[in-house]
């Protein structure tokens, strides 16, 4: 193909498809999320108690995030939960859960999570692995997370199953099957774009 033929092909393509801009940059623009808006975010849990499903929340927590969609492997996340802010549906349950057999909030008032790695799975899905510390015990956990970008915010949703006996929660008379060993933790963290 000579130079004149090549120009004709480009001209014809421009007339049919309109002007095309070529770029080596990715199609989606990279977005950074830095600070979690705790007031717009939720942290809840469900469990079985005597065969019935029960629901609860933590009302006070602080989460920090350093997440760049262009480099998620370098991301970092932390979460600190005020265990005294638990709402398990009744004041009796809330009081009981703060006692030494459960969270022992007098000695361990907070639970913490700090990420150690983030793996990209595709389609805004990630696995965040990190250290969860509760009642003076630290365990590695991996959490599947979905990022839902909306306007100028990112919504990070995920869940994990926490086993009470891994953290010695609900010892003594509560160690039997009155309350399920598996507690399903769900979160929805809202972070503005930076």
Buried (B, 14 or more C-beta within 10 A) or exposed (E): EEEEEEEEEEEEEEEEEEEEEEEEEEEEEEBBBEEBEBEEBBBBBBBBBEEEEBEBBBEBBBBBBBBBBEEBEEBBBBBBBBBBBBBBEEEEBBEBBBEEBBBBBEEBBBBBBBBEEBEBEEEBEBBBBBEBBBBEEBEEBEBBBBBEBEEEBBBBBBBBEBEBEBBBBBBEEBBEEEBBBEBBBBBBBBBBBE
